[in-house]
Structure formats: structure tokens, C-alpha cells
Amino acid sequence: MIVVTGATGNVGRALVRYLLAAGEQVTAVSRHAPKVALPPGVRHHAADLADPSAVRPALDGADALFLLVAGPDPDGLLKQAVDAGVRRVVLLSSQGVGTRPDAYGHPAAFESALAASGLEWTVLRAGGLASNAYAWAEPIRNHLVAAAPFGDVGLPFVDPDDVAAVAAVVLREDGHRGATYVLTGPAAVTPRERAAAIGEAIGETVDFREQTPDEARAQMAAVMPLPVIEGTLAILGAPTPEERRPSPDVERLLGRPAGSFAAWAQRNATAFR
């Protein structure tokens, strides 16, 4: 049995689907009951990862765990996994741990705790997710406008379905113990190009408006702590060569090219109509 935390999120929902298609038994963990019914046969367990003891009942009988970087106590979460007899943990972390460790201390602490846990582990360091564009859904639906800073700076955003597909592989297959994979899309795409791709997907012209860094900072403050905001703005505005460069890991692990942002936009066009 495989336990998926964050099972109602953009990566988790797809991962549950991939695991079921592969014939696995799945327990889906999320903070709240899912708004959309889970597929038949999936057991749901409501738990906040900030409370490791609340996660424990989901882990009994599990062989593998997909874990988000969430909550303040990685050691507590991993101890619950060890005590429950979990053998393998796949951690969804951030590319920033490798490129900007000082700005991504919390994910780095999770990675360090996992490495010291005695569990069989694999780390997936994802770049920016294509689904971050959902932040534009309301202004595009209502005004055909998308706003972001650094409009002509490109990054290789990764399709959440690709992250999920990779996670399904490393959760089920041997040969990934102690590996860290960087997951990106196939090409760097600017905010201006992403807005245009969404416009193409919905058959409309989306007006891109470039924000100042201060405007973006104020908007991010509603959902992000200050250190994460500053680290995110640094990547968006002045990415390192490594952050700009597409990683080959998705294609190497899946045997097919990583999905493009345009393909993601086409598949999720209804969110922007």
C-alpha cells in the first residue's frame, strides 16, 4: 500500500490516478475531505502534516510514502513512518534547495531529516509548477488579464502531471535509493509567453501586464512567508544558469519528453474560461 500526502493537490491528485492505474492500493491523505470524490477503492485519511501523530493511522500497513515538505516537524513525521514499518519515502522538495539553499531552509531541513532517517529515500526537486498559473484564472476569466513581474525572464516550468508520473515510478520501482532528481519542463517560458499560451488555449487574447517587484511582493504576501517570497522573486527575476536550464530527469525517468507549458494550458483551459 502507498500513502500519498497532499492527495487533493495538483500533484497528488494525478499521482493517485497513476498509482491506481498501476494496480496499487492507495491511501490519500489531505487536511480536509476532498471536494471532488476520490476514485473508487482509494481510502481517505484526514490529517494535517503539522501534527505527525494524526498522520500515523494512515501509515499502518504502508510500504511507501509520498511526502510533501509541509509542517514544522520533519523528524516527527519520519519517526511515524519508521514506527509504522514504511520502507520507502519519496519527498517532493524544491529545486531551490540545490540552487539557493540559504533561501530554502525549510525544504533543506526536510531533505536532511530524510537522509538521516534510515529509510529508503528519493528526493524530487521540482522547479516552478505550471499550475502556478492558476493564480491567473480569475483575472483571465473576468478580464482577460494576466499580471506578473519580470515578464521576459524565462524558466522551464514543469507540468504537475509529470511530477506525479515520476513519483509513481520511484515509489514503485527499485533503483532510486538515495537519488535526487530535478524536475523541470522541456524549455524556458517567460510569463508573457505563458499568458499567450493560455490565450491560445481558450481562443482569446490575454493582455499581459508586467508588475513591479513591490506589486508582486504585496500579492505574494497573502499566501507566502517573507523568506519564501524573497527567494521566489530572486528566481523569477534573476535565475541562475541552472534554474534556466531544462533538466533531463523527467525524460530519463519516463522515457518520453517532459510536457510543455502550452500542452498543460490546453489540457486545463476550462479553468481560464
N, C-alpha and C positions, 0 to 999 in steps of 0.2 A: 504494500500500500504506500502511496506517495501523498504527502501533505503539502498543499500549496497555500502559502500565506499571501495576502493581498489578492485573493482569488476573484474579487469583483472588479479589479483594476484593469487597465488596458493590456498589461502583460499577462496578469493572472487568468483572466477570462480565456484568452487564447491558449494558454498553457493547459488549463483544464481540458479544453477541447482536444488538443493534440494528445494528451495522455490517455483520454478515453478512447480515441481512435486507435491507439496502440494497444488497447486491451488492459490498461492499468486500472486498479482500484484507486479512487481519489477521495481525499477529504479536503474540502475547501474551507479555508479559514479567512474570515473577514471580521471587521469590527462590528458591523451591523448585518442584519439579514439582507440578502441580495434583493435589489429592486426588480430584477429580471430573474425568473426561475432558473435555477441551475439545471443542467442536463440530467435526465433520469439516471439514477444509480450513484450520483455524487452525494456524499454525506457533507452537510454543512455544520461548522462549529463557529459560534460567535465568540471572538476573543480580541482583546486589544493587546498588541505586542508590547506595549508598555508594562503589562502585567504578565511576566513569564509563567506564573503558576496557572493563569487562566488558559494558557495555550496547551498545557500538559495533557488534558484529556484527549485532544486531537492527535497526539503523538503516539499513544499506546498502540502497538502493533504495526507502526510505520517502519518502513525500511529506508525511506529517503524523504528529505525535506527541502522545499524551495523556500528560501528565506529572504525577506526584504530587509534592507537597512532601515529599521524603524524601532522606536522605543529607546530608552536610555540605558538599557542593561543587556548588552550582548552576551556577557558571561552568564547571566541568569537564563536567558533563552537557550543558550547552547548546553547548559547543565541539564535543563529539562529534556533536551534531545538525547543527551548521553544517558540519562537515567531511564528514559523510555526505550532505550535499545536501538535508536535510529543509527544507521550505519553511514549514510551519505548525506551531505548538505551542499546545496548549490546556492550561493549567495549572489543576489542581484545588487551590485555596487555601482560605482560611478567611474567613468574614465578619468575624472579629475583627481582620483586618489593617486594615479600614476603621474599625471602631468602637473598637478598643483596640490601636493599633499598638505601644505600649510593651510589651504583654504577648505579642505575637505577632511577635517579631522575626525568627524563622526563616522563617515564610511570607513576611513582608515582604521579606526578603533574596532569596528566590526570585523574587518579583514584580519587584524592582528589577533583578536579573540578567537576567530575561527581557526586560524593557523595553529593556535596553542591548545585547541580543544581536544585533540586526539581523534577527532572524527575524520573520515574521508571527505575531502572538500574540493570544491571547484568555485572559482570566483568569476563572475561575468561583469566586466566593467563596461557598462553601456554609455555611449555618447548621448547627445540630446535625442529624445524620442520624437518621432514625427507627430505623435499625438499631443505634444505640447501646443500644436496649432489649434487644438480645441479651445484655447483661450480666445481665439478669434471667432468662434462660432456665433455668438450673439451679435457682435458688431457687423459681421458679414451678412447674417440673416436679415438684420434690420436696416443696415445702412450700406452694405457692400463696401465696407472699410476694414482694413487691417492695419494696425499700428505696431511698430517695434523699433528698437534702437538699431543702429549700425546696419542700415538697410542693404548695404552692398558687401557685407562680410559673410563669406560662405562657410558652412560647416556640414559635415556628412551625417545628417540626422538619420537615425535608424528606425525602421518600421518595428513597432512593438510586437507584431506577429513573428518577425524574425528572431527577436529576443526570446520569445516563447518557444519557437521551434528549436533554437539552440538549447534552451533549458531542458526541453523534453529529451533531447539527445543525451546530454550529460547526466541527467537524472537516471536514465535507463541503461546507459552503456558504461562498460568499464573503459579504462584507459585515459581518464581525465583527472585522476587524483593529483592534487597539488598544482593544477593548471590555473592560470589566469588568462582569460580571453577578453579582448577588446572588441566590442560590437558596434559597428557603425553602418551607415548606408553606403552605397556604391560611389557617391560623388558629393562634393561640397555644393550646397544650395544656399543662396542668400535669402534673407527674409522677403525681399522684393520678388524673387523668383518663386518662393513658396506661396505667396499671395496670388501670383499669376497662375500657378498650378491649380490652386483651389478654384479660381475663377474659371479656368478651363474645364474643371470637373463639373461645375454647376452651370456652365453655359452663360456666365455673366462676366462683366469686367469688374474686378475688385480693385478699389483705389487703395494703394499702399501709402501710408503716411509715416514718415520717419520720426520717432520720438527722440527727445534728448535723453541722455543717461539719467538725469534727475527725474524726468517724467516716468521713465521705465522703473527707476528705483522706487518711486512712490507707489506705482501699481503693484510691483512685486511684494511690497511690504505687507500687503493684505494676506499673503499666503506663505511667505518665506521668512526665516530668521535672517538678521542682518549679515552674518558671515557668509551665508549661502547666496544672498543677493549680490554681495560684492564679488564673490568667486564666479557667479554666473555672468555678471556683467563683464568681468575680465575675459572670460572665454568668448563671449559674444562679440566683444569689441576688439580684442587683440589676441586671437587664438594662437597658440604655439604651432610650429610646423606639424607636430604630432597630432594636435587636435584638428588641424585642417585635413590631414591625410586619411583617406579611407583605409580601414583595416581589412585584411583578407580573411579574418577569422570566421565571419558568417559564411562566406562561400566555402571555405575549407571544411567547416563542420557540417554544412548542409548539402554540399555537392551541387549547389546552384548559386547564381549571383544574389547578392542582397537586393531587396526590393527598393525601388526608387521612391522619393517623396511623391512624385506625380502619381505613381500607382497607388500609394496609400491614400492620396486625396480622392482619386477616382472611386476607390472602394468605400470611402467614408463620406461621400459627397452629401448624403442626406443630412448630415449633422450641420451643414452650412447653408441649406436651402430654407 
